[in-house]
Amino acid sequence: MGTFHRFRAQFFVLLMAGLLVPIVLANLSPSARAETPAALATADVCYGVEQKAVGLNLVNRLARINLSTGTATIIGQTGTSNITNLAFQPFTNVLFAADGGQLGKINLTTGAFTATAQSIGSGTGSQGRLNFTSIKGLHFDPITQQLYGTVRRSQQSENDLLIKIDPITGAHIPNAFGSGVDYVVISGALENIDDIVITKGGLMYGSSNLGNVLGQDELVRINKQTGAATVIGPFHKSPLEGMTLAKDGTLYGSTGKEGNTPDNLWKINMNTGNATLVGPFVHGTDYEGLACQLDLPTPTPKPSATNTPTVTRTPTNTLTPTNTPSISLTPTNTPTASLTPTATNTPSTVATTTTTPTATPCTTKPGPVSLLLPKKNKLVTKHWVALDWNDVRCANHYKVVVRHNSPQGPIALAKVVFNRSSAMALHLPSGTYYWHVFAFDSHGISKSRWQSFQIK
C-alpha cells in the first residue's frame, strides 16, 4: 500500500486549511526539507572531455579538472570521437554526454562511454524535419530534471536548435515545445551555441560564437520555451566553448585549441560576459565539454539491521527485613514486639537481547513501479488530485511526470519526491492527464507504464 493512505488525514487537513498552493506539490519528505546549503556544501568535483587528434582521427578522453588552477588530470579514453559536451544528472550525479547524435553515460573511473538504446533521431519544427546528429551543448534543468541539448546545423549560416532529450531512451522528446514542435531555433544570438548551462533558478545561458572568428563570441541568455536569446556581453576570449556551473553558482568556461587564448579555463561574469583566466589545462587539448558534479541531497538515516542489546527492567521478589511489630504471648501475658521478615517488591535490572532482522542489501535497480491512485481512466470530480504508487524496494527517490492530453503532450508536472512513495497533492484544471513514475537507486532506474485520468 502506498504512503497516500497513511497520510490521507494530513493531506485533507492541509487542503481544507488552504495551505497547498495550486500547481505546486506539497512534498513532505524530511530529506527534501533538509536540502539546505549547510547540509549540502561540499568541494567541487569537475570533469572535462578533450577532442585530441591522433593521426587522421579524433579521440575523446575524460579528465578531472581543478577549478582553482585549471589543471587537467587525464582519466582515460571514452571510445568515441565526437563528444563536445558533458552534463551531470540531478540527484544521481550520473555523467551524460552526446557523441554526435548518440546519447550515453560516461564511467567516471575509466572514462568509457556507454550508449543509450536509441539515437537522438530527427524531429519537426519551423524549419521542417531536421536530423539531430550533432549535439553541441548539453545540460539538465535542476528544477524539472529535463535534459536540454543544442544541435549544430549543417550549414554555417544556420542558427543552432534547442531540443529536449529523454535520458533513459536517448531519443529526443517529441512535441517538447508544443504539438508538432520537436525543436525551436535559437534566435538573437550568433549562429553557434557551443554549450549551455541552467542555473538553480532555471535560467539557461549559452556560449555563442561564429566558430573561430576572433572577437565574435558572447554570453547569451536563452528562453527555454521559445529559443529566443538575449545577448549579455562578449567573452573577449575566442572561441569559448565548454561551460559549467560550480556549486556556488559561479560560471566557468573553456577555450578550445583554436583562437587567441587556446586550452585554458576561465571564470565568467554572468552579468557582463567578461572572462577572467583561471589557468591552462596543461594536460590534453581542446576541452569542449565541462561539467561539475551537483549537490546530492542528504539521505534520511535508516535504522541499521544489527543485534543490539536493550535493557529492560523486570520486577523480582526478594526478601528484605522490615521492622514490623507483631504480638506474641508470654507467660506474663505481656505483649512484646518482635522483628518478622516480610516480602516486598524491589525492581532489579536484567539485560535482554532484541534481534532486528537483517536487511537484504540492494544489488540491482529498483523493482517494478505500479500506479495506485487515481485508478486507470478514473474520472475525478475535484480539481485536487492525490497521486499514489507502490513503495518500491530499494528506491531512494522518485520522479513523477504528468502530461496533458497524451504521453507526448505538454508537461503539467515534473517533480522529484524523496523517500516516501507519495506525499503530494496536485491542483489541475479540467482535462485528460497521463502520468508515470520513475524509481531511482544507485544501481539504476525503473519506471511505471503511462496511466491516464480525467478531471471533470
Secondary structure, 3 states (H helix, E strand, C coil): CCHHHHCHHHHHHHHHHCCCCCCCCCCCCHHHHCCCHHHHCCCCCEEEEEEEEECCEEEEEEEEECCCCCCEEEEEECCCCCECCCEECCCCCCEEEEECCEEEEECCCCCCEEECCCCCCEEEECCEEEECCCEEEEEECCCCCCEEEEECCCCCCCCCEEEEECCCCCCECCCCCCCCCCCEECECCCCEEEEEEECCCCCEEEEEECCCCCCCEEEEEECCCCCEEEEEEECCCCCEEEEEECCCCCEEEEECCCCCCCCEEEEECCCCCCEEEEEECCCCCCEEEEEECCCCCCCCCCCCCCEEEEEEEEEEEEEECCCCCCEECCCCCCCEECCCCEEEEEEEEEEEEEECCCCCCCCCCCCCCCEEECCCCEEECCCEEECEECCCCCCCEEEEEEEECCCCCCEEEEEEEECCCCCCEEECCCEEEEEEEEEEECCEEEECCCEEEEEC
